[in-house]
Amino acid sequence: MTIKTILTSLHSSHNTAKNMYTQCLDPSQRCLRSLIIIILIIVLR
């Protein structure tokens, strides 16, 4: 994947990532699972 592709993916999933980050402020295991899901979505695009 090129840097441009990664940046585009990050930009398009910005709101989702922001929501996941908000959940991360909540001390729970949901944070780790959410981050893994985000990374998988970005990589598999």
N, CA, C and O atoms as a GROMACS GRO file, in nm:
protein
  180
    1MET      N    1   0.084  -0.120   0.000
    1MET     CA    2   0.000   0.000   0.000
    1MET      C    3   0.088   0.126   0.000
    1MET      O    4   0.190   0.132   0.068
    2THR      N    5   0.046   0.223  -0.077
    2THR     CA    6   0.121   0.348  -0.080
    2THR      C    7   0.079   0.437   0.036
    2THR      O    8  -0.026   0.415   0.097
    3ILE      N    9   0.160   0.535   0.065
    3ILE     CA   10   0.127   0.628   0.174
    3ILE      C   11  -0.002   0.701   0.143
    3ILE      O   12  -0.083   0.725   0.232
    4LYS      N   13  -0.022   0.736   0.015
    4LYS     CA   14  -0.144   0.806  -0.024
    4LYS      C   15  -0.267   0.721   0.004
    4LYS      O   16  -0.369   0.772   0.052
    5THR      N   17  -0.258   0.592  -0.028
    5THR     CA   18  -0.370   0.502  -0.003
    5THR      C   19  -0.400   0.495   0.146
    5THR      O   20  -0.516   0.498   0.187
    6ILE      N   21  -0.295   0.484   0.227
    6ILE     CA   22  -0.312   0.477   0.372
    6ILE      C   23  -0.377   0.605   0.424
    6ILE      O   24  -0.469   0.600   0.505
    7LEU      N   25  -0.328   0.720   0.376
    7LEU     CA   26  -0.385   0.847   0.421
    7LEU      C   27  -0.531   0.860   0.380
    7LEU      O   28  -0.613   0.909   0.456
    8THR      N   29  -0.562   0.814   0.258
    8THR     CA   30  -0.702   0.819   0.212
    8THR      C   31  -0.790   0.732   0.300
    8THR      O   32  -0.900   0.771   0.337
    9SER      N   33  -0.740   0.612   0.334
    9SER     CA   34  -0.816   0.522   0.420
    9SER      C   35  -0.836   0.583   0.557
    9SER      O   36  -0.945   0.576   0.614
   10LEU      N   37  -0.729   0.644   0.610
   10LEU     CA   38  -0.739   0.707   0.741
   10LEU      C   39  -0.840   0.821   0.738
   10LEU      O   40  -0.918   0.838   0.831
   11HIS      N   41  -0.838   0.899   0.630
   11HIS     CA   42  -0.928   1.013   0.619
   11HIS      C   43  -1.073   0.967   0.609
   11HIS      O   44  -1.161   1.024   0.672
   12SER      N   45  -1.097   0.864   0.529
   12SER     CA   46  -1.233   0.817   0.507
   12SER      C   47  -1.290   0.749   0.631
   12SER      O   48  -1.412   0.745   0.649
   13SER      N   49  -1.203   0.696   0.716
   13SER     CA   50  -1.251   0.629   0.837
   13SER      C   51  -1.222   0.714   0.961
   13SER      O   52  -1.213   0.662   1.073
   14HIS      N   53  -1.206   0.845   0.940
   14HIS     CA   54  -1.170   0.935   1.050
   14HIS      C   55  -1.276   0.935   1.159
   14HIS      O   56  -1.244   0.924   1.277
   15ASN      N   57  -1.403   0.948   1.119
   15ASN     CA   58  -1.511   0.952   1.218
   15ASN      C   59  -1.519   0.823   1.296
   15ASN      O   60  -1.541   0.824   1.417
   16THR      N   61  -1.502   0.710   1.227
   16THR     CA   62  -1.505   0.581   1.295
   16THR      C   63  -1.391   0.572   1.395
   16THR      O   64  -1.410   0.529   1.509
   17ALA      N   65  -1.271   0.612   1.351
   17ALA     CA   66  -1.155   0.608   1.439
   17ALA      C   67  -1.175   0.700   1.558
   17ALA      O   68  -1.135   0.668   1.670
   18LYS      N   69  -1.238   0.816   1.533
   18LYS     CA   70  -1.262   0.912   1.641
   18LYS      C   71  -1.356   0.850   1.744
   18LYS      O   72  -1.336   0.866   1.865
   19ASN      N   73  -1.460   0.779   1.697
   19ASN     CA   74  -1.553   0.713   1.789
   19ASN      C   75  -1.481   0.605   1.869
   19ASN      O   76  -1.505   0.590   1.989
   20MET      N   77  -1.394   0.531   1.802
   20MET     CA   78  -1.319   0.425   1.870
   20MET      C   79  -1.227   0.485   1.975
   20MET      O   80  -1.211   0.430   2.084
   21TYR      N   81  -1.165   0.600   1.941
   21TYR     CA   82  -1.076   0.666   2.036
   21TYR      C   83  -1.154   0.712   2.158
   21TYR      O   84  -1.106   0.704   2.271
   22THR      N   85  -1.277   0.760   2.135
   22THR     CA   86  -1.362   0.802   2.246
   22THR      C   87  -1.390   0.684   2.338
   22THR      O   88  -1.392   0.697   2.460
   23GLN      N   89  -1.412   0.566   2.277
   23GLN     CA   90  -1.435   0.445   2.356
   23GLN      C   91  -1.308   0.407   2.432
   23GLN      O   92  -1.316   0.350   2.541
   24CYS      N   93  -1.191   0.440   2.374
   24CYS     CA   94  -1.064   0.407   2.439
   24CYS      C   95  -1.047   0.483   2.569
   24CYS      O   96  -0.979   0.437   2.660
   25LEU      N   97  -1.109   0.601   2.578
   25LEU     CA   98  -1.101   0.678   2.702
   25LEU      C   99  -1.172   0.603   2.814
   25LEU      O  100  -1.147   0.628   2.932
   26ASP      N  101  -1.260   0.511   2.775
   26ASP     CA  102  -1.330   0.426   2.870
   26ASP      C  103  -1.239   0.307   2.897
   26ASP      O  104  -1.212   0.229   2.805
   27PRO      N  105  -1.191   0.289   3.019
   27PRO     CA  106  -1.097   0.179   3.048
   27PRO      C  107  -1.162   0.042   3.033
   27PRO      O  108  -1.222  -0.010   3.127
   28SER      N  109  -1.150  -0.016   2.915
   28SER     CA  110  -1.206  -0.150   2.892
   28SER      C  111  -1.132  -0.218   2.778
   28SER      O  112  -1.052  -0.155   2.709
   29GLN      N  113  -1.159  -0.346   2.757
   29GLN     CA  114  -1.092  -0.421   2.651
   29GLN      C  115  -1.147  -0.386   2.514
   29GLN      O  116  -1.088  -0.422   2.412
   30ARG      N  117  -1.262  -0.316   2.511
   30ARG     CA  118  -1.321  -0.276   2.383
   30ARG      C  119  -1.221  -0.196   2.301
   30ARG      O  120  -1.219  -0.204   2.178
   31CYS      N  121  -1.137  -0.118   2.370
   31CYS     CA  122  -1.040  -0.032   2.304
   31CYS      C  123  -0.947  -0.113   2.215
   31CYS      O  124  -0.930  -0.081   2.097
   32LEU      N  125  -0.888  -0.218   2.270
   32LEU     CA  126  -0.792  -0.298   2.195
   32LEU      C  127  -0.859  -0.364   2.075
   32LEU      O  128  -0.804  -0.363   1.965
   33ARG      N  129  -0.977  -0.420   2.096
   33ARG     CA  130  -1.049  -0.484   1.985
   33ARG      C  131  -1.083  -0.383   1.877
   33ARG      O  132  -1.071  -0.412   1.758
   34SER      N  133  -1.125  -0.263   1.917
   34SER     CA  134  -1.162  -0.160   1.820
   34SER      C  135  -1.042  -0.118   1.737
   34SER      O  136  -1.053  -0.102   1.615
   35LEU      N  137  -0.926  -0.102   1.802
   35LEU     CA  138  -0.806  -0.062   1.729
   35LEU      C  139  -0.766  -0.169   1.629
   35LEU      O  140  -0.726  -0.139   1.517
   36ILE      N  141  -0.776  -0.296   1.670
   36ILE     CA  142  -0.742  -0.406   1.580
   36ILE      C  143  -0.835  -0.406   1.460
   36ILE      O  144  -0.791  -0.426   1.346
   37ILE      N  145  -0.964  -0.384   1.484
   37ILE     CA  146  -1.062  -0.380   1.375
   37ILE      C  147  -1.030  -0.266   1.278
   37ILE      O  148  -1.033  -0.285   1.157
   38ILE      N  149  -0.999  -0.149   1.333
   38ILE     CA  150  -0.964  -0.033   1.249
   38ILE      C  151  -0.843  -0.065   1.162
   38ILE      O  152  -0.844  -0.037   1.042
   39ILE      N  153  -0.740  -0.124   1.222
   39ILE     CA  154  -0.619  -0.157   1.147
   39ILE      C  155  -0.651  -0.258   1.037
   39ILE      O  156  -0.602  -0.245   0.925
   40LEU      N  157  -0.733  -0.357   1.068
   40LEU     CA  158  -0.769  -0.458   0.968
   40LEU      C  159  -0.846  -0.394   0.853
   40LEU      O  160  -0.821  -0.426   0.737
   41ILE      N  161  -0.940  -0.305   0.885
   41ILE     CA  162  -1.018  -0.237   0.781
   41ILE      C  163  -0.926  -0.159   0.688
   41ILE      O  164  -0.941  -0.164   0.566
   42ILE      N  165  -0.831  -0.086   0.747
   42ILE     CA  166  -0.739  -0.005   0.667
   42ILE      C  167  -0.650  -0.093   0.580
   42ILE      O  168  -0.627  -0.063   0.463
   43VAL      N  169  -0.600  -0.203   0.637
   43VAL     CA  170  -0.508  -0.290   0.563
   43VAL      C  171  -0.579  -0.366   0.452
   43VAL      O  172  -0.524  -0.383   0.343
   44LEU      N  173  -0.701  -0.412   0.478
   44LEU     CA  174  -0.772  -0.496   0.382
   44LEU      C  175  -0.838  -0.418   0.269
   44LEU      O  176  -0.890  -0.479   0.176
   45ARG      N  177  -0.838  -0.286   0.275
   45ARG     CA  178  -0.903  -0.207   0.170
   45ARG      C  179  -0.828  -0.220   0.040
   45ARG      O  180  -0.867  -0.161  -0.060
   0.00000   0.00000   0.00000
